[in-house]
Amino acid sequence: MNALNKLVAIALPALLLAGCELGMKEQEQVGPRGTALVLISDPDSKAKVGEVPAPPYELTADMLTGQKSREAYQNVQVLGDVSVDEFNYLMQAMTNWVAPDGSAIKDAGCNYCHNPENMASDEKYTKVVARKMLLMTRKVNAEWVPHFAGQQNAGVTCWTCHRGQPVPAYNWSTAVPDPATIAGNKRGGNTPSKTVAYSSLAYDPFTDYLAGKESIRVGGKAFPTAASNASIQSTEKTYGLMMHISQGLGVNCSYCHNSNNFAKWEDSRPQRVTAWYGIRMVRDINNNYISALGDVWPANGKGTYGNRRGPHGDPLKVNCATCHQGVNKPLGGYKMLKDYPALKGSYDTAPAPAPVVAEAPAAAPADATAETATQKPAA
């Protein structure tokens, strides 16, 4: 065996044992000694945050008062409650967030959503979508504060997901199992996929958990008995979702769980409750805002600005990575809402479903799982 082969023979096992990512790691004890509550993080993850664009110009106090936008402009269905100055300020910011001037995006700038001959008209589907997304953003900032652990002004703006692109880089659509052949049908698994951190777990845990109403029921005391109503398939799908969350936030399992007992809520970190709300927030976004647009989304190959649907016809939707993009707090926890107060306003001024935020149980039931909480955090 030559020197190169010897080196490969020695190095390969070490690489396999090094885990999913190479490079130096940092660890931090976040719980009592002996509870295995240690966070392992990649120092390079700080570079993933990226720069937050500055506001288009200073928004002064006097600009927040005066004539309302609905009084000055036609067909203002969502932001009619803000002043003309604040409306124009937010429109400029949205242009920078989604289709900045000077970019290679077709009809970049105001024309991405508007007909320049009639700014009030709705013939461009992108304007109808933008209106719905404004309602969604206001809903998230007003009603899903528990997912932000009660931090004021830590909500979301268009930039949180879009980062200067018409379609957020991190999205998903329904994936169906492989062809129904003896060799080809893998029942949606056994195919290492990026969606589940390149594991061979079920590669579409999103359709049921982040768009459907299926609950995670594999961690309770009753599992794996029939009383848990859980199967091996749902177990693999659950772990697939957990792998996605871990990768999407750039954290290990003990960011939320005590590895001594993954199912036990009493010994878990508060972040687990935050994640409980996050799952339901994502469902709200996908079901009541993105999918609710229905045929507004053009069929693939017919849209002016590229595909907005997956290969099976459902719209591109959001998951944890859409906002987090590899860090535990989107944009490093930067409080963008302090510069854009209009995104904290009413979200029911245009037709849109307003589902009730799910209440966390007062106490964990006997079969407490990854989607039940011991208490509801203060909003």
N, C-alpha and C positions, 0 to 999 in steps of 0.2 A: 504494500500500500504506500503510495507516494505521500509526500508531505501535505499536499492540498487535500487529498482524500481523508487523511488523518484529521486535518483541521475541521473539515466538514463533519466528520463523524463525531468529533468532540463538541462542536458548536451547535449542531442541530438539536440535540436533546435539550441543551441549555435554553435555546430559543423557544422550544416548545413549552418548557416549564416556566418561562418568563411571563406568561399571561398573554392577554390579547394585544397589549400595547408595549412597545419597547421604550427605552429611555428612563431617565430618573423620575422617581415618584416622591411625593411628600405624604406624610401621614400625620394625623391629628387626633388625639383622644378627645371625644366629645361626650363621654358618659363616665359613670363611676368605674373604677378599676375592676377588672374581671367580668365586665359585661360585653366585651368584644365590640364596643361602640367606637370604632376607629374609622376615620375617613381617609381614603387613599385618593390623592388627586395628582394630576399632571400639571406641573408648573407652567407648561406651555399653553394650558387652557386659557390663561389670562389673555393671551394674544388673540383668542377667538372672539373676544368681546367686540372688537372693532370700534371705530370712532362713531360717536353719536353726532349727527349733523346739527349745527347751530340753527336756531330759529331764523327765518328769513330776514327778520329785523326785530327791533325791540317792540314788545307789546306793552304800551303804557296804560296806566289806570284810566286815563280819560278816553282811551280807545274802546274800552269795554262798555261805554254808555253811548247814548244817542240813538239814532234811527235804527230800527231792527231790519235785518236783511230781508225778511219776508215783505216788508213795506217798500223796500227799494228795488227788489228783483222779483221776477216772476218764477213760479214753480219751485219755490224753496220749501221742500217738504220736511227736512230734518233739522237744518241749522237756522230755521227762521227765528229762533229765540235769542240769537246772539246779534250783536251790533254789526253794522256794515263793515266797520274797520276790522273787527275780529273775524268776521266771515272771510274777508279777502286775505287776511293774514293766514288763516287755516288753509284756504285754497292753495296759496303759494307753497305752504309746507307740504300739503298732500302731493302736489306736483313733484316736489323734490324727493318725496318718499317713494313714489310709485313709478313715475315716468318723467324723470328730470329732463329739462331742456338741454339740448346739446348731446343727448345720448343717442345710441343707435336704434332706440325703440321707435317703431312706426308711430307717427303723429305724436311725438313726445311733447310734453308740456300740456297746456290747457286742452289742446285738441284731442288728447288721448280719450277724454270723456265727452267733450263738448263739440257741438257743431259751431264753428266760428261765425256762421251766418245767423245763428239763433241759439244763443247760449242756454235758453230756457227749455229747448226741445229735448226729448228723451229718445231719439231714434238710435243713439249709440248704446248698445247693451252695457258697455263699460260704465256709463253714467248710472244706469239702473243698479248695477252691481255695487258701485261706489256708495250709493245712497243706502243700500242694505248693509254694507260693511260699516258705515258710520253708525247706524243703529246698533249693530253688533258691538262696536267698540264702546259706545256709550253704555250698553247693557253690561259688558264685562267690567267697566270701570265703576259702575254704580252698584251692581248686584253680586259680583264675584270677588269682592274684597277679601273674603276668607282665604282665597287662594293666594293672595298677596301677603298672607299672615298679618293682615290689619295695617300694613304700611301705607300711609297716606301718600298720594301722588306717585305711587309705584306701579300704576296701571299700565295700559298699553296704548300705543298709537299705531298708525299704519306702518311706520318704520320698524316696529318690533318684529313684524313678520316679513315685510317686503324687502327692506334693505336696498331700496333703489331699483327694484325690479317689478314688472307688472304681476308676475306670479311668484309667490314665495318659493325659495329654493327647496324648502323641506315641505313636501306634501305627500299625499297618498290617495290611492283609489282602490276599489275592491279588486282583490286578486282571487281568481278561482283555482281550484286544484288542477293538477296536471291531467292530461287526457286519460280517459277511463280505459286504460289498457293494463294488462297484467304487469308489465314492466314500468309503465309510465305513471300510473296513478299513485302518488306518494301521499295522498290525503292532506295535501297542503303543507307538508313538512319534509324533513330529510333532504333539504336543498338549502345549504347555507346562504343566508340572505342578509343584505345590509339592513333591512327593516328590523331585524331582530339581532343586531350586532354580530352578524355572520355566524350565528348558531344554526343548527339544523332543526330548531323548533318551528312550530307553525308560523309561516311567514306572513300571514295576514291576521294578526290579533286585533286589528283596528275595526274591521267591519262590525263585529259583535260588541266590542267593548267601548269603542269611541264613536260609533254611529248608531249601534243598536242599543238595546236595553238589558243585555245580558250582564249578570252580576258575577263577580269573582267569588267562587265558593269552593276553594280547594285548600284553604288554610285552617279550617275550623277543627274542633275536637272530633267532630263526627267523621271527618275525612280519614280514610277512603271508603267508608261504609256507604251503603245505599242511601242512608239518611242525609248525606251531604249533597245529593243530587249532582255530583261531580263525576266526570269520567277522566280517563287518562288523556283523552284528546283535549278536554277543557283544561286539564292541568298543564299540558304542553303549551296551549294557547296562552294561558295565564303567565307562564314563565317567559313566553315570547314577548308579551307586553312589558313585563318587568325588565327584560333585557333592553327593550326599546327605551324605556324611561331612564335606565341607567346610562345608556349611551347618549340619549338626547340631552341629559342634564350634566353629563360628564362626572358622574358620581358612582360610588359602589353601593352595594345593597344596604350597608349599615348607615347610609345617609338617612334612611327612614326606619329601618328595621334593626332590632336587636338580634344578632345572629344566634343567640342562645335559644330564642323562640320566635321565629319569624311571624307566627300568627298572633302572638299576644300583644294586644294594644297597650296594656298598662306599662309595658317595658319598652315600648317604641318611642322614637323621638317625635316631637311635635310636627316635624316635616311630613310625617305619614298622614296626619290629618289634612295638611295643606295639599298633599297629593290626592287625597280622597275628593276634595273639592275640585281639584284640577281635572280629574277624569270626567266629572259631571259638567264642568265648564266647557270642556272640549266637545262633549255630546251636544250641549246646548248650541254651540257655534255651528257644528256640522249639520245638525238636524233642523234647527230653526232659523238659520240664516243662509248657509251655503246651499244645502240640498233644497231648502224651501224656495230658492229662486227657480227651480224646475227648468222649463224650456227657455228661460232667459239665457242660460248657458248655451252657446252655439254648438251644434254637432261638430265632432272632430273633422278637421279639414275645411270647415266652412266659416270659421271665425277669422276676423280681420287681423287679430293679434296673436294667433297661434292657438293650440289646443287648450281647452279649459276642462276637458273631461278625460277620464281614464279609458283604457282600451275596451271596457265593458259598458261605457256610456254614462257612468256616474261621475259627478263633478269632482275635481281635485279638492281634497279636504285637508284639515289640519290635524296634527298630532302634537306631542310634547316638544319635538324637535323644531317645529315651525317657529315657535317663539324663543325657546331656550338656546337652540343651535350650539349645544355642547357645553353650556355653562349653567350652573345651578340657578342663577338669577339672570334673566334676559338682560342683555346690555350691561351686565355687571351690577344690576340693581339701580341703574341710573333712573332718576325720577323725572321722566319726560313730561308728566302731566302738569308739572308746575309751570311749564311754558305754554301749554295748550289747554286751558281750562274749559274750552268749548267741548272737549271730548268727554266731559263729565256730566253733560246735560241730560235732558229727557230722551228716552229711547222709545217712546210710544207715540210719537207724533206722526208716524206714517204706518200703514198697515204692516204689522209684523206680530207673530206669535210671541207671547211673553210667558214662558213656562215658569212654574214655581221652583225656586231653588230647593234642592233636596235638603232635608234636615238630617244632620248626623244624629244617630241614636244617643240617648242620654247615657246609656251604659252598654258596653259590648255584650252581645248575646253569647250564648254558650258556644255557638259555632262562628264566633267573630272571624272575619276574613279581611282580606286586603281592602275591602270597601266599606267597612264599618268603623265607627269611631267612638271613643269613650265620652267625648264631649265636643260640643260645638265651639270653635274658637270665636273670640269676640271679633265682631266686624269693625 
